[in-house]
Amino acid sequence: MTTQSNPPTRRVFKIAGSPLSMVECGRGPAVLLGHGYLWDWRMWRPQIDALHSRYRLIVPEMWGHGDSGPMPADTRRHADLAAQMLALMDRLDIERFAVVGSSMGGMWGAHLAAMAPERVTGLALLNSYLGAEPEANRRTYFGMLDAVERDGRVNDAILSHIIPLFFAPDVATRSPDLPILLRDQIARYDAARLRETIAPLGRLIFGREDALDVLDRVRAPTVIVAGREDRSRPAAESAVMAERIGCGLHILDACGHSATLEQPEQVNLILSDFLGSIG
């Protein structure tokens, strides 16, 4: 666990007209950590514990998540999210930094690396994919988002469908607290937050266009991590990206869509080696 002498601290900045919450911990080269949809900064807690003694870790909470405010009205694409996160780094006066993104965080993280190649020193993509969402998935997710907007809540039927998508099938045996953590987190979203930000952000994510060509503009050293049992982002998608970039690919056994929490020791080792290699 992080030491009491260096606990994570929270700051809030006005970015694109809306309050953006971030958690910061550690000293050293800066690393920007992007969490996944429906999580918050705590999905990176194992990595913060492992890396804070060597790196300055910046963990923004995406719009509608954690203590962040509503998504700015002109946010339409992952490139917009990337520009907003770059604005955060400007506010922090951080010129050069690595980007480590999980799922949604990897999507905007890759856009950021392509947008500011002179500033991004390294890119790690975990359980993520820059291609378009498969059409069948998109229809299913949009149907659930329609229901969330209509009812102002995430009903039990939707929860029973989406929570298993975040983890390997045997998570209840190995890490039974993780599904409970996610369920409790989703339960905190009130109707206004769900309708104003969580559902629109979901449409942005699952309605995204194919952006694999963004990877062609990434100049930073890159590493990709996938879960062998990831039902949301199959490891084959990560293999497509790794081949396109020509970078290292780690496929973790007994791991679903939440590698940072399901296999924290392996993720910590991969990130430690990767961040150490880029200086």
Residue pairs with C-beta under 8 A, 6 or more apart in sequence:
1 49
2 8
2 25
2 48
2 49
2 52
6 25
6 26
6 52
7 25
8 23
8 24
8 25
8 41
8 48
8 59
9 23
9 24
9 25
10 21
10 22
10 23
10 24
10 67
11 21
11 22
11 24
12 19
12 20
12 21
12 22
12 67
12 68
13 19
13 20
13 22
13 88
13 91
14 20
15 72
15 84
15 87
15 88
15 91
16 72
16 74
16 75
16 84
16 87
17 72
18 63
18 68
18 69
18 70
18 71
18 72
19 67
19 68
19 69
20 60
20 61
20 63
20 68
20 69
20 84
20 88
21 60
21 61
21 66
21 67
21 68
22 41
22 58
22 59
22 60
22 61
22 88
23 41
23 59
23 61
24 56
24 57
24 58
24 59
25 48
25 52
25 56
25 57
25 59
26 48
26 51
26 52
26 53
26 54
26 55
26 56
26 57
27 55
27 56
28 54
28 55
28 56
29 54
29 55
29 56
29 96
29 97
29 98
29 121
29 275
29 279
30 55
30 56
30 58
30 89
30 94
30 96
30 97
30 98
31 51
31 55
31 56
31 57
31 58
31 97
31 98
31 99
31 100
31 275
32 58
32 60
32 85
32 89
32 97
32 98
32 99
32 100
32 109
32 112
33 41
33 44
33 47
33 57
33 58
33 59
33 100
33 101
33 105
34 60
34 62
34 85
34 99
34 100
34 101
34 102
34 104
34 105
34 106
34 108
34 109
35 41
35 43
35 44
35 59
35 61
35 62
35 65
35 102
35 104
35 105
36 43
36 102
36 103
36 104
36 105
36 127
36 257
36 258
37 62
37 103
37 104
37 201
37 202
37 205
38 65
38 162
38 166
38 182
38 185
38 186
38 198
39 65
39 102
39 182
39 185
39 258
40 61
40 65
40 66
40 185
41 59
41 60
41 61
41 66
42 181
43 102
43 258
43 260
43 261
44 57
44 59
44 260
46 260
46 261
46 264
46 267
46 268
47 57
47 100
47 260
47 264
47 267
47 268
47 271
48 57
48 59
50 264
50 268
50 271
50 272
51 57
51 268
51 271
51 272
51 275
54 275
55 275
56 94
58 88
58 89
58 92
58 94
58 97
60 68
60 85
60 88
61 67
61 68
62 68
62 81
62 104
62 105
62 201
63 69
63 70
63 71
63 72
63 75
63 197
63 201
64 70
64 71
64 189
64 193
64 196
64 197
64 198
64 201
65 198
70 193
70 196
70 197
71 196
71 197
71 200
71 201
72 80
72 84
74 80
75 81
75 84
75 204
76 204
77 204
77 208
78 107
78 108
78 111
78 204
78 205
78 208
78 211
79 108
79 111
79 115
81 107
81 108
81 111
81 204
82 108
82 109
82 111
82 112
82 115
83 115
85 108
85 112
86 112
86 115
86 116
86 119
89 97
89 119
95 119
96 119
96 120
96 121
97 119
97 120
97 121
98 120
98 121
98 122
98 123
98 124
98 220
98 275
98 278
99 109
99 112
99 113
99 120
99 122
99 123
99 124
99 220
100 109
100 123
100 124
100 126
100 271
101 107
101 108
101 109
101 110
101 123
101 124
101 125
101 126
101 128
102 126
102 127
102 128
102 258
102 259
102 260
103 126
103 127
103 128
103 232
103 233
103 257
104 128
104 205
105 128
106 125
106 126
106 127
106 128
106 129
107 128
107 129
107 130
107 205
107 208
107 211
109 123
109 125
109 128
110 123
110 125
110 128
110 130
110 211
110 214
110 215
110 218
111 211
111 214
112 120
113 120
113 123
113 218
113 219
113 220
113 222
114 214
114 215
114 217
114 218
117 217
117 218
117 219
117 220
120 219
120 220
121 220
121 221
121 278
121 279
122 220
122 221
122 222
122 223
122 274
122 275
122 278
123 218
123 220
123 221
123 222
123 223
124 222
124 223
124 224
124 225
124 270
124 271
124 274
125 222
125 223
125 224
125 225
125 238
125 241
126 224
126 225
126 226
126 259
126 260
126 267
127 225
127 226
127 227
127 230
127 232
127 233
127 238
127 257
127 258
127 259
128 233
128 238
129 233
129 237
129 238
129 241
130 210
130 211
130 212
130 214
130 215
130 241
131 210
131 211
131 212
131 237
131 240
132 208
132 209
132 210
133 141
133 205
133 206
133 207
133 208
137 206
138 206
138 207
141 202
141 206
142 203
142 206
142 207
144 158
144 161
144 162
145 199
145 202
145 203
145 206
147 155
147 158
148 154
148 158
148 194
148 195
148 198
148 199
149 194
149 195
149 199
152 190
152 191
152 192
152 194
152 195
153 191
153 194
154 186
154 187
154 189
154 194
159 183
159 186
163 179
163 182
163 183
164 179
164 231
165 231
165 232
165 256
165 257
166 178
166 179
166 182
166 232
166 256
166 257
166 258
167 175
167 178
167 179
167 256
167 257
167 258
167 262
168 174
168 227
168 229
168 230
168 254
168 255
168 256
168 262
169 229
169 256
170 254
171 178
171 179
171 256
171 262
172 179
174 254
174 262
175 261
175 262
178 258
178 261
178 262
189 198
212 240
212 241
212 244
215 241
215 244
215 245
216 244
218 245
220 278
221 247
221 274
221 277
221 278
222 245
222 247
222 248
223 247
223 248
223 249
223 250
223 270
223 274
224 238
224 241
224 242
224 245
224 247
224 248
224 249
224 250
225 238
225 249
225 250
225 251
225 252
225 259
225 267
225 270
226 233
226 234
226 235
226 237
226 238
226 239
226 249
226 250
226 251
226 252
226 259
227 233
227 235
227 251
227 252
227 255
227 256
227 257
227 258
227 259
227 262
227 263
228 235
228 251
228 252
228 253
228 254
228 255
229 254
229 255
229 256
230 255
230 256
230 257
231 256
231 257
232 256
232 257
233 257
235 251
238 249
238 251
239 249
242 248
242 249
250 266
250 270
252 259
252 262
252 263
252 266
252 267
254 262
254 263
255 262
255 263
255 266
256 262
259 266
259 267
260 267
